[in-house]
C-alpha cells in the first residue's frame, strides 16, 4: 500500500506569530471572491492588503514585451498586496487573479499601518516577513537569468513541489493541475518550449504525468544538479 506525506509546509505560519495574525484578523473584513475576478491590478492605487481564507489566487506581472509572468500561486493563509505597506502614494506592483472561488480577508492598508505603529515588535515582524518575500522574488529572477528557460522550468518544478508536493513511494506528486501554457507563464516561456522540455524530462525518467495532468517528480536530484541548486530553505524556495 502506497503511503503519502503532505509536503506543503505552512511557511508563513512559521514566520508570522499568532499575535500578528490575530491583529490582522481583528481589523479585516471577510469577502467572497469569484473565479476569474481580480483583487487588484498592477499599477492601480493600493488601498488594501489581503489574506486568503479559501480558494486559489494567482499573482503575476507583465513583462516589458507584454507577456504575463506568474510569480505566486496563493492559497489559504497566504498574504498578498503586502509590499505596498509603509510607502507614499503606493501602487500595486503586481496583479492578482482568482483561480478558484473562495473567501478573502480584506484589510485597509492605512488602518494596518496605524495599528502596527503602536507595536514596534509586530511592525518589525511584519517588515521581516515582507523582506523574506523580496528575497524569494530575487531568487526567482536569478534562476531565470542564470539558467535560461530550461533552468527556470526545473526551478519552478522544485518550488511547486515545496508548496504543493505530496511525497509518495516513487517520487513527489505536485498536487496542482497546470496546463503547459500556465506552466510557461511562470518564466515567460512559450507553450511549445515547455512541451519539448517536459517530453525530454519524461524520456529521461525525471518526471511522469498522472491521468489528471498532475506532474510527479521521480528524480529530484537531477533537477537540483542541473541548476546548481543551493538548497535554499523552504521559506525561500516555494511558489507561495
Buried (B, 14 or more C-beta within 10 A) or exposed (E): EEEEEEBBBEBBEEBBEEEBBEBBEEEBEEEEBEEEEBBBEBEEEBBBBBBBBBBBBBBBBBEEEEBBBBBBBBBEBBBBBBBBBBEEEBEBBBBBBBBEBBBBBBBBBEEBBEBBEEBEEBBEBBEEBBEBBEEBBEBBBEBBEEBEBBBBBBBBBBBBBBBBBBEBEEBBBBBBEBEBEBBBBBBBBEEEBBBEBBEEBBEEEBBBEEEEEBBBBBBBEBBBEBBEBEEBEBBBBBBB
